[in-house]
C-alpha cells in the first residue's frame, strides 16, 4: 500500500516547483537561460528533500507547465517533453538514492544523476534530430555541451543547499 502524501512533500514540491517556474524568467531576462539551465536547479535540489514519486512528478510537470505558460521550453521542437523526461529521471534517481542510502554524500547521487540526465537528453536530441531531418550528431553534441555551465552551477549550489537544510533540520529548526 502506498503511503499517503505528506504535507512536507507537498509543500517542498510546491515551493521548488514555483522556483523552477520563476528562476528561468530571471535568467532569460539577461539571456543566460539556455546556458545555466535554471529550471533544473530547483527541481534537482528538490529530489534531495522529498520522496521519489514527488520528485519525479514535479520534475516532469514543471517543464511542460512552463512551456504552456511562457513558451520556454518550447513544445516544437519538443524540448519541453525531453526536459520533462530528463529531469524526472534525474530527480527519481537522486530521491531513490537518498532513501536507500540516507548518509550518502549529496555529490555522489548528484553526479550520477547529471550523467544519466545528459545521456537521456542527448539520446532524445539525437532521435528528434533524426526525425526532423537535422544533422543528428551535431544536434546531440551541441545539446551535450551546451549545458556544462549549468551542470557546474548545480555541482556547486545543490550540495550547499542540502548541507544547509540538513544543518537546520539537525538543530530542530524545521521538520
C-alpha atoms as one frame of an Amber mdcrd trajectory, in Angstrom:
protein
   0.000   0.000   0.000   1.327   3.446  -0.932   1.750   5.838   1.998  -0.354
   8.977   1.979   1.327  12.122   0.714   2.913  14.115   3.487   2.361  17.827
   3.880   6.125  18.227   3.801   6.410  16.563   0.380   3.570  18.673  -0.990
   4.991  21.917   0.434   8.523  21.259  -0.815   7.238  20.247  -4.250   5.159
  23.412  -4.488   7.967  25.674  -3.306  10.678  24.197  -5.503   8.256  23.854
  -8.434   7.389  27.556  -8.169  11.084  28.421  -8.029  11.633  26.311 -11.142
   8.944  28.303 -12.929  10.217  31.725 -11.822  14.001  31.326 -11.921  14.214
  30.794 -15.705  12.410  34.076 -16.370  15.105  35.941 -14.439  17.880  34.156
 -16.316  16.175  34.706 -19.682  15.978  38.453 -18.991  19.781  38.534 -19.118
  19.913  35.951 -21.939  21.561  33.221 -19.859  18.660  30.771 -19.546  19.928
  28.195 -22.020  23.446  28.357 -20.572  22.797  27.875 -16.844  19.728  25.603
 -17.023  17.908  27.492 -14.225  14.836  25.257 -14.253  16.977  22.243 -13.414
  18.494  23.784 -10.283  15.392  23.792  -8.019  13.969  20.574  -9.487  17.173
  18.608  -8.978  17.589  20.106  -5.484  14.002  19.098  -4.655  14.930  15.443
  -5.136  17.116  15.590  -2.015  14.150  16.547   0.176  11.102  14.562  -0.985
  10.107  11.016  -1.849  10.884   9.766  -5.383   7.299   9.980  -6.651   7.027
  13.659  -5.711  10.443  14.481  -7.134   9.687  12.734 -10.413   6.177  14.130
 -10.760   7.264  17.701 -10.059  10.273  17.293 -12.359   8.015  16.057 -15.146
   5.175  18.564 -14.757   7.118  21.824 -14.352   8.856  21.913 -17.779   5.555
  21.169 -19.516   3.707  23.740 -17.412   6.418  26.308 -18.091   6.245  25.574
 -21.808   2.475  26.082 -21.749   2.702  29.310 -19.717   5.761  31.010 -21.207
   6.694  29.126 -24.357  10.003  28.131 -22.747  10.969  25.395 -23.127   9.209
  25.113 -26.478   6.831  22.351 -27.494   8.171  22.357 -31.046  10.733  21.071
 -31.337   9.547  19.105 -28.299  12.238  20.315 -25.917   9.727  20.662 -23.059
   8.947  16.946 -23.209  12.628  15.995 -23.475  13.422  18.138 -20.442  10.467
  16.657 -18.553  11.719  13.121 -19.141  15.317  14.048 -18.288  14.509  15.957
 -15.100  12.035  13.322 -13.891  14.669  10.608 -14.362  17.351  12.666 -12.610
  15.048  13.518  -9.714  13.908   9.925  -9.364  17.485   8.668  -9.292  18.549
  11.161  -6.622  15.462  10.715  -4.435  15.731   6.927  -4.610  19.443   7.001
  -3.727  18.738   9.332  -0.790  16.046   6.997   0.552  18.180   3.856   0.180
  21.408   5.424   1.493  20.496   8.465   3.628  24.064   9.010   4.830  25.406
   9.193   1.268  27.134  12.465   0.497  24.960  14.582  -1.861  27.642  14.944
  -4.506  27.632  11.231  -5.428  23.962  10.864  -6.419  24.079  14.345  -7.959
  26.967  13.447 -10.269  25.339  10.129 -11.195  22.026  11.852 -11.938  23.674
  14.579 -14.019  25.485  11.977 -16.123  22.332   9.898 -16.578  20.308  13.016
 -17.355  22.747  14.206 -20.004  22.778  10.742 -21.602  18.973  10.703 -21.703
  18.724  14.226 -23.109  21.454  13.665 -25.695  19.789  10.443 -26.811  16.424
  12.169 -27.112  18.011  15.083 -29.007  19.673  12.662 -31.389  16.402  10.834
 -32.047  14.463  14.060 -32.544  17.108  15.409 -34.902  16.796  12.259 -36.990
  13.009  12.565 -37.018  13.211  16.245 -38.041  15.876  15.551 -40.694  18.522
  17.611 -38.920  22.211  16.676 -38.524  21.731  14.300 -35.593  25.335  14.046
 -34.417  25.738  17.818 -34.424  22.476  18.418 -32.549  23.271  15.708 -29.978
  26.810  17.025 -29.483  25.550  20.574 -29.109  22.932  19.524 -26.569  25.599
  17.666 -24.604  27.998  20.601 -24.492  25.535  23.475 -24.157  24.578  22.755
 -20.551  28.005  22.460 -18.948  27.846  25.843 -17.109  24.514  24.776 -15.616
  25.988  21.458 -14.553  28.879  23.240 -12.832  26.380  25.572 -11.141  24.374
  22.593  -9.848  27.526  20.833  -8.609  28.408  23.936  -6.587  24.994  25.092
  -5.357  22.972  21.933  -4.675  25.346  20.282  -2.152  25.377  23.599  -0.269
  21.577  23.728  -0.203  21.426  20.137   1.067  24.062  20.838   3.720  22.254
  23.979   4.960  18.930  22.152   5.113  20.418  19.193   6.978  22.071  21.525
   9.478  18.810  23.344  10.180  16.975  20.021  10.493  19.566  18.644  12.917
  19.204  21.777  15.050  15.442  21.256  15.134  14.622  24.426  13.184  12.482
  22.644  10.585  10.527  19.435  10.316
